[in-house]
Amino acid sequence: MNRRGFTLIEVMIVVLIIGILIATAVPNMVTARTRSSLKSCQRNMRSIDAAKMQWAVELNMPESASPTMADVLPYLQSTPECYFSGTYDLGTVGTITRCSLAEHPPI
């Protein structure tokens, strides 16, 4: 009789190869997600800095003025959100915006 199909060894080899591929892909995806979230947070901080400058120029404020998030929101396209559950410290117009989480400094 002529039997068709895969042997147990062939199926086990395929499962082993798939397991190896998953074991190498998952850590890379986690790293890529963290990196993209960090870049998004940094992009938000640059946008906030530009909005602070625009606010200061439009209202003729000095560099030592400290705007609030409500002051700069009209100059932003959307409300900035920190993907690491931190908050943004706007500081003064003359300083750069910082994230409350020290391990994620601006670039």
Buried (B, 14 or more C-beta within 10 A) or exposed (E): EEEEEEEEEEEEEEEEEEEEEEEEEEEEEEEEEEEEBBEBBBEBBEBBBBBBBBBBEEEEBEEEBEBEBEBBBEBBEEEBEBBBEBEBEBBBBEBBBBBEEEEBEBE
